[in-house]
Each structure stands twice: as structure tokens, then as C-alpha cells.
Amino acid sequence: MKYQTYLIDLDGTMYRGKEKIPEARVFIDNLNRAGVDYYFLTNNTTKTPQQVADNLVNNHQITAKPEQVVTPSLATAAYIQNMFDDDITNHSAYVIGEYGLKSAVFNTGIKLNEDNPDVVIVGLDYDVTYHKFEVATLAIKKGAFFIGTNADTNLPNERGLVPGAGSVISLVETSTQQRAHYIGKPEPDMIFFAAKEKGFDPKTSVMVGDNYNTDIKAGISAKVDTLWVNTGVSTHADIDKEKIKPTHQVESLDQWDV
């Protein structure tokens, strides 16, 4: 099947940390030559779409524009706007995360509140502290709605598999005895948000990624086809254990005929 839209993961699919994946550039070049639309669906909330696109272009020579980048930060911002559609400026949030997440959330007009926020949003934070966990835990215990950006326990980079947002969120889940409402992959929300925001039909799209537990499961949950590439987290042994297999499997993306 010839897909009209490609939804592409980043870490482990387009690159591994600072390490290039040369076949990824070939794949994107092929999409551009064929005139096929593509978007990058990353669970990374630490960067803005502009920063993500700049990294792809400058460090990996992969053609990307900010409007092609979809993050849980953007999807979370849209989610809370829907939650508080009466007037979001009358509501408040506490956020554990980096600039990419905080900028998207607070650009909605929602106010910062450490004492009695309406919502607590937790994502990857490179400078997370006990105090931040304490504030989040107490707020959720008081009744704040608990959002987790994504469940990635680990991220692949040039050093190996380092802790991801899911590891941070799980601590808050443990301290509150509550499960977060997740926005990013493997939940289907990101794909539905992207389809609505960018105007494509999920039925003619394919989710491309290296991690079965995030990328591929997101596609399965959203009922879109999936393409697994063996360049990141999941291995053939991992895939063999799963009852629902990816629609397609390749060793590297330059093998894929767009």
C-alpha cells in the first residue's frame, strides 16, 4: 500500500541521541522526492517544534520544518484547553518539565500555581528535584487532575538507554497511588491530535518507529498501519513475543519503498 502520510518517531528512528542514522536521511529524501507528506511524532517534551526541526536539519541533515513536528507538549496544551474551554485563564497548573512543555502549556493562558492547581502535568525534567515531586504529589492529593506527557521509561541515545519521562512520572504515580492520564505514545491521542491539527486521514497514514511499546502500540491503538524499524529500542526478540505484530518490519528505513 502507498501511504499518503507518514508519522515518524525521532529517537531511535531518525537518530540515536547525537549519533546519526544515515538510512533515516535517505528515507526522508525519498519521501520528499515522492511528494509524500510526513510529520515527526516525538514523545520528546523538552524541546519546542523549532528546536526539534533545527536539530534534524543542522545535526542530521534531515529536511524538517517546525510545522511538521508534533509533540505531547502541543497535544497536552490542546487537551487542557478542551478541559477548561469556559476560560482557561481562570484555571491553573503546576508543571514538572523542560521549556518545550512549559512554553506550550503556559502559552494557553493557564496560570502557574504551586499550591492548589487544577491540573498537574509531569514530563521529562533534567533538573527534577525532591521539592518538585513534593509539590506535584501534594497537589494531586488535594484533587488536581494528573497528566503524564508520555510513558517512555527509557530514551535511546549515544550512551545507551537513559531514563525517560515515564520514569519521572512513575515516581509521582507511586507517591500519589494514582495513574496519570497519558497524552503521548502509546496512547492514540497524539495521532488523533496530529490528524485534526494537520488535516490528514489516519486511514491512509502509517506510524513509523523503533519502539514497539510506544510507536507501534500508538499506531495499533489509533487503528493505523505501522512500520517497525530495527534501529532503536525494540529487538526482533521483543517483536516475536507480541501477539499483534507491526504491519511492516524493516532492518533500516532505506529498505522501505515509499
N, C-alpha and C positions, 0 to 999 in steps of 0.2 A: 504493500500500500504506500502511495505517495502522500505524505503528511503535509498539510498546509501551514502548520505552526509547530515549532519545536520549543519545548520548555526545558531549559538546560540548567543543571546544577553547576556549581563552581568548584568548591573544594573537593579534590579527588577526581573531578571530571574534566575541568578546564586547566587545572594546575594542582600542585601539591605544595601548599604554602608558597614559598618563593621559588620552588622548583617548577620549571616549565614542563608541560606535556606537549611535545611538538605535534602529535597527531590531532590535538584539540584545535590548533590553529588551522590545520588542513581541513578539518571538519567544518569550521566556521567559514572558511574561504569557499568551500563547496556550497554551503547554504547561500552565501551571497551571490555566487555565480549563477545558482539556480533560481535566484529571486524568491527564496522561501523565507517567510517571517520567522523570527526567533526571539525568545526572551530568556533572560537569565533569572531563574527562580532559586535564590540562595537563602539559606537559613541564617546567614550572617547578619546580625543586627548591629554590629559595631561600626559599620561604615554607611555613609549616605550613598544613594544611587550614583552620584557624581564620582565619589571616591572609588566605588566598585568599578565603574566604567574606566576611570583613569588607570586603575591598576591593570585591568585587562589590556588596555591599549599600550600603556607605557612599559609595563614589565613583561607582558606575554605576547605582544604584537597581535592581539585578538581584537577584531573590529567590534566595538561596542559603544552604545550611546546610553546616557543616563535613563532615558525613557524606556530602554529595553530591560532595565533592572527592576525586579520585583523582590521585595524583602518582607520578612514578618513585621518589620517596623511599620511599613506602609499599610500592611494588612491589619495590624493592630490598631493603628490610628483610625482606619476606616471602621473597624469593629466598635471602638469606643464612641465614635461619632454616631453610629447607629444605636448604641446603648442609651446615649444621652441626647437624643435628637431634639428634645424640647429646647435646650440651650446648654451646650457643653461648657460654656464659660461659668455656669453656676455649679460645676462639679470639679472634683479634684482627684489627683493621682499621686502615687509615690512610685518611682521607677528605680529599679536596680538595672544598670546597663550602661553602655557607652553612648557616645554622641549620636551615632546613627539612630538609635532607638529613642533617646530623649528628644532629639530635634523633631522627629516625626510625631511623637506623642504630644509634645507641648506646642507644636505649631497648629494643633487643632484648636487651641484656645483654652484647653483644660488647665486648671491651676495646680501648682505644686503644693502638696500638703503632707507633712510627715506625721501628723497626729491622728487625724480622722479622715483619711482619703476615702473616696468612694470606690476606688479601684487601685490595686497593687499590680504592677507589671514587672516581671522578672525576666531578664535576659543575660547574656554573657557580659561579665564585667571584669576587666583585667585587674581592677583595684578593689575588688569586693572585700568588705571587712565584716567583722562580727557586728558592728554597730548597724550596718545596712541590713543584715539579716534580722537583727533585733527589731528594727523599725518595721520591716515588712511583716514579720511574724505577729507583732502586737496589733498592727493594723488589720490584718486578715482575721485575727482572733476577735477583733471588735466588729467584724462584719464586712470588711472591704472585699469586693469581688477580686478573685485571684486569677491573673492571666500569666501564662508562661509563653514566651515567644516561640520556643521550639524544644523538642525533646532530645536533641543530639547530645549524647553522653560524651562523645569524643569528636575531635576535628583532626583530619589528616594534614600534616604539614611536613616540611623537610626534615624535622626531627623525629617524626613518628605520630602517634595518636595522642593528642593532648586533650585536656578536659574541655568540654563544650558547655553550651547553655544548659543542657539537661542536667548536668552535674550540679550547677548552681541552683537550679530550680528545685531539684530533688531535696536539697537541704531544707528549703523553705517548706516543701511538702511534708517532710519529716517533722519539722518543728511545729507545724500547724495541724497535722493529721488531715490535711485537705489536698486533693489533687487539683492542680492548676487546669484552667481551660486553655488548651494549647491552640496556637494560631498557625505556626509553621508546619512544614513537612514533619511527620507523615500525615497530618490532618489534611483533608481536601480543601480547607479554607483558602489556602494560598492560590491554588489553581482556579477556584471559583472567583476569587478576587481579581486575579490576573485576567481571566476571560471577560469579566464585566468591565474592568478598567481599560483593557486594551482592545476589546471588541472582537475576539476570535471565538470560534466554535470549538469547545473542548472535544467534540466527537471527531474532529479532523486534526487533532493535535497529538503529540507524543511527548511523554515525560522522559528525559534522558538523565541518567545518573549512575553513580558508583555504589551508592549505599542502599541496600535492599530495605533496611528498616526505616529509612526516611524517604528517599526519592521514589523508589519503586512502590512502596506502600502508599505514598501520596497519590500516585497515578492510579493504583488499584482502587483506592477509596473514592477517587473522583470519577472512576469508570472511564479513564483514558488509557490508551495503549502506552507501553513502557519499553524503554531501551536501556538495558544494563550494560555498563562498560567496566571491564576488569582492570581499572587503573587506580582504585582507591580503597575504600574500607572493606566492602564485602568480597568474599572469595568464591570460587566455584563450589567449594565445600559448603559454604553458607547457603548458596543458591539451591544446591541439591537437597538441602534439608527442608526447603519451603514447599508447601502444598501448591500454592499459587505461584507459578513461575513468571518472570518477566516475559512480555510479548516477544521481545527480541533480546539476543545476547551477542556482544562482540568483545574481542580482546582489546581493541583500540578503535577510536572513532573514525580513523582514516579508512577503516574497512567498510564503513557504512555507506550505502548508495542512497544519496538524498533524492 
